[in-house]
Each structure stands twice: as C-alpha cells, then as structure tokens.
Amino acid sequence: MRADHALSSVRSLVPVAIHICPTHMTKDDYEKVIADLEKEGVHEPEGRLYHAAYGDDDDVRMFEVWRSQEDFDAHKDDLFATLQGAGVNVERVDVHPLHSDHPD
C-alpha cells in the first residue's frame, strides 16, 4: 500500500464537527426542515453521530458531529435541497476535524 493512500484512508476516518450557518432561519423554519427531512426519510443519515440546533428563535443554527467528512458529503445535498425548499439560504458551513471524539 502506498503511503499517500494509507494517509488518505486515515484522514477519512476522522470525525468532523459541522456548523451550518444560514443567513436567516427561524425556529419555525427549522422545524419545517426537520419535518421535511423526516417525510423524505433522510432525517437520520448514516454516519451522523450528533445533531443540535441553537440560537435565538429568529436566528437558528445547527451543529453536527459526523463519523467522517465523507459521511457528511453523502448527506449534504439532501440537507441543502431541503433547506432551500424551505426558503432558507445557507451562508456558510464550517467543517472542523475533531481532536477528540469523546466528552471529557
């Protein structure tokens, strides 16, 4: 096995933290997005370890932990299409490799 292939395989196993920051998403928008994801059967995607919403009622953001960047990438099109369908534009998505995947 080539060294660069081995390194690539290790990288893909690194859990990632994802912050999804819409330009403006209300609590009602968020609840609609979740209901739509449930209707589409994609509300519990493979590889997502944790999901939370936070912020004020008129400025909701999402935080998720995924088993890997690849797992998130496999789901993000469904998520972003559902957000867009609810009239929510995503300002930015921050992806951060985790240094630790257990609570201390």
Contacts in CASP RR format, 6 or more apart in sequence:
PFRMAT RR
TARGET T0000
AUTHOR 0000-0000-0000
METHOD contacts of the structure
MODEL  1
MRADHALSSVRSLVPVAIHICPTHMTKDDYEKVIADLEKEGVHEPEGRLY
HAAYGDDDDVRMFEVWRSQEDFDAHKDDLFATLQGAGVNVERVDVHPLHS
DHPD
12 68 0 8 1.000
12 69 0 8 1.000
12 70 0 8 1.000
13 67 0 8 1.000
13 68 0 8 1.000
14 68 0 8 1.000
14 69 0 8 1.000
14 97 0 8 1.000
14 98 0 8 1.000
15 49 0 8 1.000
15 65 0 8 1.000
15 66 0 8 1.000
15 67 0 8 1.000
15 68 0 8 1.000
15 97 0 8 1.000
15 98 0 8 1.000
15 101 0 8 1.000
16 65 0 8 1.000
16 66 0 8 1.000
16 68 0 8 1.000
16 69 0 8 1.000
16 72 0 8 1.000
16 95 0 8 1.000
16 96 0 8 1.000
16 97 0 8 1.000
16 98 0 8 1.000
17 63 0 8 1.000
17 64 0 8 1.000
17 65 0 8 1.000
17 95 0 8 1.000
17 96 0 8 1.000
17 98 0 8 1.000
18 62 0 8 1.000
18 63 0 8 1.000
18 64 0 8 1.000
18 65 0 8 1.000
18 66 0 8 1.000
18 72 0 8 1.000
18 93 0 8 1.000
18 94 0 8 1.000
18 95 0 8 1.000
18 96 0 8 1.000
19 61 0 8 1.000
19 62 0 8 1.000
19 63 0 8 1.000
19 93 0 8 1.000
19 94 0 8 1.000
19 96 0 8 1.000
20 61 0 8 1.000
20 62 0 8 1.000
20 63 0 8 1.000
20 64 0 8 1.000
20 79 0 8 1.000
20 90 0 8 1.000
20 93 0 8 1.000
21 61 0 8 1.000
21 90 0 8 1.000
21 91 0 8 1.000
21 92 0 8 1.000
21 93 0 8 1.000
21 94 0 8 1.000
22 29 0 8 1.000
22 60 0 8 1.000
22 61 0 8 1.000
22 83 0 8 1.000
22 88 0 8 1.000
22 89 0 8 1.000
22 90 0 8 1.000
22 91 0 8 1.000
23 88 0 8 1.000
23 89 0 8 1.000
23 90 0 8 1.000
23 91 0 8 1.000
24 58 0 8 1.000
24 59 0 8 1.000
24 88 0 8 1.000
24 89 0 8 1.000
25 33 0 8 1.000
25 59 0 8 1.000
25 60 0 8 1.000
25 61 0 8 1.000
25 83 0 8 1.000
25 88 0 8 1.000
26 57 0 8 1.000
26 58 0 8 1.000
26 59 0 8 1.000
26 60 0 8 1.000
27 57 0 8 1.000
27 58 0 8 1.000
27 60 0 8 1.000
29 60 0 8 1.000
29 86 0 8 1.000
29 87 0 8 1.000
29 88 0 8 1.000
30 53 0 8 1.000
30 60 0 8 1.000
30 62 0 8 1.000
32 86 0 8 1.000
33 82 0 8 1.000
33 83 0 8 1.000
33 86 0 8 1.000
33 88 0 8 1.000
34 43 0 8 1.000
36 82 0 8 1.000
36 85 0 8 1.000
36 86 0 8 1.000
37 43 0 8 1.000
37 78 0 8 1.000
37 79 0 8 1.000
37 82 0 8 1.000
40 78 0 8 1.000
40 82 0 8 1.000
42 75 0 8 1.000
42 78 0 8 1.000
42 79 0 8 1.000
42 82 0 8 1.000
45 71 0 8 1.000
45 74 0 8 1.000
45 75 0 8 1.000
45 78 0 8 1.000
46 71 0 8 1.000
46 74 0 8 1.000
46 75 0 8 1.000
47 66 0 8 1.000
47 67 0 8 1.000
47 68 0 8 1.000
47 71 0 8 1.000
48 64 0 8 1.000
48 65 0 8 1.000
48 66 0 8 1.000
48 67 0 8 1.000
48 71 0 8 1.000
48 72 0 8 1.000
48 75 0 8 1.000
49 64 0 8 1.000
49 65 0 8 1.000
49 66 0 8 1.000
49 67 0 8 1.000
49 101 0 8 1.000
50 63 0 8 1.000
50 64 0 8 1.000
50 65 0 8 1.000
51 62 0 8 1.000
51 63 0 8 1.000
51 64 0 8 1.000
52 62 0 8 1.000
52 63 0 8 1.000
52 64 0 8 1.000
53 60 0 8 1.000
53 61 0 8 1.000
53 62 0 8 1.000
53 63 0 8 1.000
54 60 0 8 1.000
54 61 0 8 1.000
54 62 0 8 1.000
54 63 0 8 1.000
55 61 0 8 1.000
64 72 0 8 1.000
65 98 0 8 1.000
65 101 0 8 1.000
66 72 0 8 1.000
69 95 0 8 1.000
72 95 0 8 1.000
76 93 0 8 1.000
80 90 0 8 1.000
83 89 0 8 1.000
83 90 0 8 1.000
END
